[in-house]
Amino acid sequence: MDRITRRHCLLAAASSAAFPVLAQAEASALQTLLEARLKDDGVALAAGRLSGGKTEFAGASKAGPRPDADSVFELGSITKTFTALLLADAVVRGELKLDDAVEAALPEGLKLRDSAGQPLRWVDLATQRSGLPRLPSNFAPAKADDPYADYDWAALGLFLKSWQPAVPRDSRFEYSNLGFGLLGHALALRQGTDYATLLTRRVLEPLGLQRHVGFGRPALLQGHDAQGKPVSVWHFQSPTAGAGALHGSARGLLRYAEAALGGYEHPLREAFALCLQRRAAGSAPINPIGLAWLLAPLNGRTVFNHDGGTGGFSSSLWLDPQRGRAAVVLANAQVPVTDLALHLLDESMPLRDFAATRQASITLPAEQLQPMAGVYAVTPQFKLTVRAEGQRLFAQATGQGEFELFAKAPRRFFAKIAPLEIEFDGDAKALTLYQGGAQPRFLRE
């Protein structure tokens, strides 16, 4: 059923063996850049840059072994671009069309319709315009530090049977881990297998990536939260794996990027071309979306990006097709790395100014923080859990890692991992989240 020949696999393997690397003198500049970043934030970093068919890698660590090009990190939502590629490959093979109904692949006659009764299509899932929420309403992890581990098809099927869509398909952008998990699993159901098996067979092996990108890698680095505290590995079952299950290295992601840019012969060229076409409006007017990939203007060119984050890892991958460049940064802590990866892609892009963004915080007594602890919900499926620990306050959004909140006023707090602030009502029965111009209200349960 898979149109992958032995010749294709050999071509991919031969290209990997010939992957040229820049001189060590050039790599040292990247090394210095990573070491400078760790003085402000993070535990360890690995990075790679592709330009003119040559690659450059570096790694840095505050303590312990320094990661290298082959060190393994959780890739988080960069996985979504692989899931989209799997979909595009099915289209190229003639197995389905982007406008086909997803429900045709679901068992037991399960329906998947929008608010107008129209079937959701594969393209709706792949462009984050399905109307599905970020997470299902019955998402209730047994372990908060490993949130996806116990969410299986029985749970997802139960949610889909009871889901009441609020909007028509393709009417708005709404980032959905649920949607991409469903996308990957539905594609696997069509082939009578699971997501990991199908992705390995149809994407990882043809691209020569199976030694660099995969699932459940034993050599995975220890992950850390934003404060540098070790955290649990995240596990996924097939219904959610397409949203963020992959592990991989800087070398693996640059090889993947080179494939996307057409840098070597492989059988997925047409599929990549489908993924990198503008499909719909995205999260902002200047950021439309292809199949998973987000587009952005950069100095007169269009570049492509996807970031990733789990409870203990962060990642950012960028493509610049016009100049034949790519850049990736991987962190084994929940810290921002997007600016660093974009700077590697184009040095005209500024790095994050930690001194400018660093706010002065005040210390509040434990008895003043304790009443703020609790669970606050903006929707039934998206909640913010606030925890007090002595004179420190922490928050954790559904399906994401925990981060510390720092007080700037008795009821106003800010985070260091992202530009956001939280303000509690006087009676702590609600809070307002301030981020990116939005001000959603969370009510205490």
PETANOR-V314738 format. One record per pair of residues at least 4 apart in sequence whose C-alpha atoms are under 7 Angstrom apart, sorted by the first residue. I is the first residue (numbers start at 1). J is the second residue. If there is no record, write none. Layout:
((I | J) (I | J))
//
This chain:
((4 | 8) (5 | 9) (6 | 10) (7 | 11) (8 | 12) (8 | 206) (8 | 266) (8 | 267) (9 | 13) (9 | 205) (9 | 206) (9 | 208) (10 | 14) (11 | 15) (11 | 265) (11 | 266) (12 | 16) (12 | 206) (12 | 207) (12 | 208) (12 | 265) (12 | 266) (13 | 17) (13 | 208) (14 | 18) (15 | 19) (15 | 264) (20 | 54) (20 | 55) (21 | 54) (21 | 55) (21 | 56) (22 | 26) (22 | 27) (22 | 54) (22 | 55) (22 | 56) (23 | 27) (24 | 28) (27 | 31) (27 | 56) (27 | 57) (27 | 58) (28 | 32) (29 | 33) (30 | 34) (30 | 58) (31 | 35) (31 | 58) (31 | 59) (31 | 60) (32 | 36) (33 | 37) (34 | 38) (34 | 45) (34 | 59) (34 | 60) (35 | 39) (35 | 60) (37 | 41) (38 | 42) (38 | 43) (38 | 62) (40 | 354) (41 | 335) (42 | 333) (42 | 335) (43 | 61) (43 | 62) (43 | 228) (43 | 332) (43 | 333) (44 | 60) (44 | 61) (44 | 62) (44 | 331) (44 | 332) (45 | 59) (45 | 60) (45 | 61) (45 | 67) (45 | 330) (45 | 331) (45 | 332) (46 | 58) (46 | 59) (46 | 60) (46 | 67) (46 | 68) (46 | 69) (46 | 250) (46 | 329) (46 | 330) (46 | 331) (47 | 57) (47 | 58) (47 | 59) (47 | 250) (47 | 328) (47 | 329) (47 | 330) (48 | 55) (48 | 56) (48 | 57) (48 | 58) (48 | 250) (48 | 254) (48 | 327) (48 | 328) (48 | 329) (49 | 55) (49 | 56) (49 | 57) (49 | 326) (49 | 327) (49 | 328) (49 | 344) (50 | 54) (50 | 55) (50 | 56) (50 | 254) (50 | 325) (50 | 326) (50 | 327) (51 | 55) (51 | 324) (51 | 325) (51 | 326) (52 | 324) (57 | 69) (58 | 68) (58 | 69) (59 | 66) (59 | 67) (59 | 68) (60 | 66) (60 | 67) (61 | 65) (61 | 66) (67 | 71) (69 | 249) (69 | 250) (69 | 251) (70 | 249) (70 | 250) (70 | 251) (71 | 249) (72 | 219) (72 | 220) (72 | 221) (72 | 247) (72 | 248) (72 | 249) (73 | 220) (73 | 221) (73 | 247) (73 | 248) (73 | 249) (73 | 313) (73 | 330) (73 | 332) (74 | 246) (74 | 247) (74 | 248) (74 | 313) (75 | 79) (75 | 244) (75 | 246) (75 | 247) (75 | 248) (75 | 308) (75 | 309) (75 | 315) (76 | 244) (76 | 245) (76 | 246) (76 | 308) (76 | 309) (76 | 310) (77 | 243) (77 | 244) (77 | 307) (77 | 308) (77 | 309) (78 | 244) (78 | 306) (78 | 307) (78 | 308) (79 | 83) (79 | 242) (79 | 243) (79 | 244) (79 | 245) (79 | 246) (80 | 84) (80 | 180) (80 | 242) (80 | 243) (80 | 244) (80 | 292) (81 | 85) (81 | 292) (81 | 293) (82 | 86) (83 | 87) (83 | 184) (83 | 242) (84 | 88) (84 | 126) (84 | 275) (84 | 291) (84 | 292) (85 | 89) (85 | 271) (85 | 272) (85 | 275) (86 | 90) (86 | 199) (86 | 203) (87 | 91) (88 | 92) (88 | 271) (88 | 274) (88 | 275) (89 | 93) (89 | 268) (89 | 271) (90 | 94) (90 | 95) (90 | 96) (91 | 95) (91 | 96) (91 | 97) (91 | 98) (92 | 270) (92 | 271) (96 | 100) (98 | 121) (98 | 122) (98 | 123) (99 | 121) (99 | 122) (99 | 123) (100 | 121) (100 | 122) (101 | 119) (101 | 120) (101 | 121) (101 | 122) (102 | 120) (102 | 121) (102 | 122) (103 | 110) (103 | 111) (103 | 112) (105 | 186) (105 | 189) (105 | 190) (106 | 110) (106 | 186) (112 | 119) (112 | 120) (113 | 117) (113 | 118) (113 | 119) (113 | 120) (114 | 118) (114 | 119) (114 | 120) (114 | 165) (114 | 167) (114 | 168) (114 | 169) (115 | 165) (115 | 166) (115 | 167) (115 | 168) (116 | 168) (120 | 124) (120 | 130) (120 | 169) (121 | 125) (122 | 126) (123 | 127) (124 | 128) (124 | 129) (124 | 130) (124 | 169) (124 | 170) (125 | 129) (125 | 130) (125 | 179) (125 | 180) (125 | 183) (126 | 180) (126 | 291) (126 | 292) (127 | 289) (127 | 290) (127 | 291) (127 | 292) (128 | 173) (128 | 174) (128 | 175) (128 | 176) (129 | 169) (129 | 170) (129 | 171) (129 | 172) (129 | 173) (129 | 174) (130 | 169) (130 | 170) (131 | 165) (131 | 167) (131 | 169) (131 | 174) (132 | 176) (132 | 179) (133 | 176) (133 | 178) (134 | 175) (134 | 176) (134 | 177) (134 | 178) (135 | 139) (135 | 176) (135 | 177) (135 | 178) (135 | 381) (135 | 382) (136 | 159) (136 | 178) (136 | 381) (137 | 380) (137 | 381) (138 | 159) (139 | 381) (141 | 147) (141 | 148) (141 | 150) (143 | 147) (145 | 232) (146 | 232) (146 | 233) (146 | 234) (146 | 235) (147 | 399) (148 | 235) (148 | 236) (149 | 234) (149 | 235) (149 | 236) (149 | 237) (151 | 155) (151 | 237) (152 | 156) (152 | 237) (152 | 239) (153 | 157) (153 | 239) (154 | 158) (155 | 159) (156 | 160) (157 | 161) (158 | 162) (159 | 163) (167 | 171) (173 | 282) (173 | 283) (176 | 180) (177 | 181) (177 | 243) (178 | 182) (178 | 240) (179 | 183) (180 | 184) (180 | 242) (180 | 243) (181 | 185) (181 | 239) (181 | 240) (181 | 241) (181 | 242) (181 | 243) (182 | 186) (182 | 239) (182 | 240) (183 | 187) (184 | 188) (184 | 195) (184 | 242) (185 | 189) (185 | 194) (185 | 195) (185 | 238) (185 | 239) (186 | 190) (187 | 191) (188 | 192) (188 | 193) (188 | 194) (188 | 195) (188 | 198) (189 | 193) (189 | 194) (193 | 197) (193 | 198) (194 | 198) (194 | 238) (195 | 199) (195 | 238) (195 | 241) (195 | 242) (196 | 200) (197 | 201) (198 | 202) (199 | 203) (199 | 204) (200 | 204) (200 | 205) (201 | 205) (202 | 206) (203 | 207) (204 | 208) (204 | 209) (204 | 210) (205 | 209) (205 | 210) (206 | 266) (206 | 267) (207 | 266) (209 | 213) (209 | 252) (210 | 214) (212 | 248) (212 | 249) (212 | 251) (212 | 252) (213 | 246) (213 | 247) (213 | 248) (213 | 249) (213 | 252) (214 | 246) (214 | 247) (214 | 248) (215 | 245) (215 | 246) (215 | 247) (216 | 247) (217 | 247) (221 | 332) (222 | 230) (222 | 332) (223 | 230) (223 | 231) (223 | 312) (223 | 313) (223 | 332) (223 | 333) (224 | 228) (224 | 229) (224 | 230) (224 | 231) (224 | 312) (224 | 313) (224 | 332) (224 | 333) (224 | 334) (225 | 229) (225 | 230) (225 | 231) (225 | 311) (225 | 312) (225 | 333) (225 | 334) (225 | 401) (225 | 402) (225 | 403) (226 | 333) (226 | 334) (226 | 335) (226 | 403) (226 | 417) (228 | 333) (231 | 311) (231 | 312) (236 | 240) (236 | 241) (236 | 245) (237 | 241) (241 | 245) (248 | 252) (249 | 253) (250 | 254) (250 | 328) (251 | 255) (252 | 256) (253 | 257) (254 | 258) (255 | 259) (256 | 260) (257 | 261) (257 | 319) (257 | 326) (258 | 262) (258 | 263) (259 | 263) (259 | 264) (260 | 272) (261 | 321) (261 | 324) (262 | 269) (268 | 272) (269 | 273) (270 | 274) (271 | 275) (272 | 276) (273 | 277) (275 | 290) (275 | 291) (276 | 290) (276 | 291) (276 | 293) (277 | 290) (278 | 288) (278 | 289) (278 | 290) (279 | 289) (279 | 290) (280 | 288) (280 | 289) (280 | 290) (281 | 285) (281 | 288) (281 | 289) (282 | 287) (282 | 288) (282 | 289) (283 | 287) (286 | 296) (287 | 294) (287 | 295) (287 | 296) (288 | 294) (288 | 295) (289 | 293) (289 | 294) (289 | 295) (290 | 294) (293 | 304) (293 | 305) (293 | 306) (294 | 304) (294 | 305) (294 | 306) (295 | 302) (295 | 303) (295 | 304) (295 | 305) (296 | 302) (296 | 303) (296 | 304) (297 | 301) (297 | 302) (297 | 303) (298 | 302) (298 | 303) (303 | 319) (303 | 320) (303 | 321) (304 | 318) (304 | 319) (304 | 320) (305 | 317) (305 | 318) (305 | 319) (306 | 316) (306 | 317) (306 | 318) (307 | 315) (307 | 316) (307 | 317) (308 | 314) (308 | 315) (308 | 316) (309 | 313) (309 | 314) (309 | 315) (309 | 334) (310 | 314) (310 | 400) (310 | 401) (311 | 334) (311 | 400) (311 | 401) (311 | 402) (312 | 332) (312 | 333) (312 | 334) (313 | 331) (313 | 332) (313 | 333) (313 | 334) (314 | 330) (314 | 331) (314 | 332) (314 | 333) (314 | 334) (314 | 335) (314 | 336) (314 | 337) (315 | 329) (315 | 330) (315 | 331) (315 | 337) (316 | 328) (316 | 329) (316 | 330) (316 | 337) (316 | 338) (316 | 341) (317 | 327) (317 | 328) (317 | 329) (317 | 341) (318 | 326) (318 | 327) (318 | 328) (318 | 342) (318 | 345) (319 | 325) (319 | 326) (319 | 327) (320 | 324) (320 | 325) (320 | 326) (321 | 325) (325 | 345) (326 | 345) (327 | 341) (327 | 344) (327 | 345) (328 | 341) (329 | 337) (329 | 341) (335 | 417) (336 | 417) (337 | 341) (338 | 342) (339 | 343) (339 | 351) (339 | 352) (340 | 344) (340 | 351) (341 | 345) (342 | 346) (342 | 349) (343 | 347) (343 | 348) (343 | 349) (343 | 350) (343 | 351) (353 | 357) (354 | 358) (360 | 408) (361 | 406) (361 | 407) (361 | 408) (362 | 407) (362 | 408) (363 | 391) (363 | 407) (364 | 368) (364 | 369) (364 | 391) (365 | 369) (365 | 391) (366 | 370) (366 | 390) (366 | 391) (369 | 388) (369 | 393) (370 | 388) (371 | 428) (372 | 428) (373 | 386) (373 | 387) (373 | 388) (374 | 385) (374 | 386) (374 | 387) (374 | 444) (375 | 383) (375 | 384) (375 | 385) (375 | 386) (375 | 444) (375 | 445) (376 | 383) (376 | 384) (376 | 385) (376 | 430) (376 | 442) (376 | 443) (376 | 444) (376 | 445) (377 | 382) (377 | 383) (377 | 384) (377 | 442) (377 | 443) (377 | 444) (377 | 445) (378 | 382) (378 | 383) (378 | 440) (378 | 441) (378 | 442) (378 | 443) (379 | 383) (382 | 398) (383 | 397) (383 | 398) (384 | 395) (384 | 396) (384 | 397) (384 | 398) (385 | 395) (385 | 396) (385 | 397) (386 | 394) (386 | 395) (386 | 396) (387 | 393) (387 | 394) (387 | 395) (388 | 392) (388 | 393) (388 | 394) (389 | 393) (393 | 404) (393 | 405) (394 | 402) (394 | 403) (394 | 404) (394 | 405) (395 | 402) (395 | 403) (395 | 404) (395 | 405) (396 | 400) (396 | 401) (396 | 402) (396 | 403) (404 | 415) (405 | 413) (405 | 414) (405 | 415) (406 | 413) (406 | 414) (406 | 415) (407 | 412) (407 | 413) (407 | 414) (408 | 412) (408 | 413) (409 | 413) (411 | 423) (411 | 424) (412 | 422) (412 | 423) (412 | 424) (413 | 421) (413 | 422) (413 | 423) (414 | 420) (414 | 421) (414 | 422) (415 | 419) (415 | 420) (415 | 421) (419 | 435) (420 | 434) (420 | 435) (421 | 433) (421 | 434) (421 | 435) (422 | 431) (422 | 432) (422 | 433) (422 | 434) (423 | 431) (423 | 432) (423 | 433) (424 | 428) (424 | 430) (424 | 431) (424 | 432) (425 | 429) (425 | 430) (425 | 431) (429 | 443) (429 | 444) (430 | 441) (430 | 442) (430 | 443) (430 | 444) (431 | 441) (431 | 442) (431 | 443) (432 | 439) (432 | 440) (432 | 441) (432 | 442) (433 | 439) (433 | 440) (433 | 441) (434 | 438) (434 | 439) (435 | 439))
//
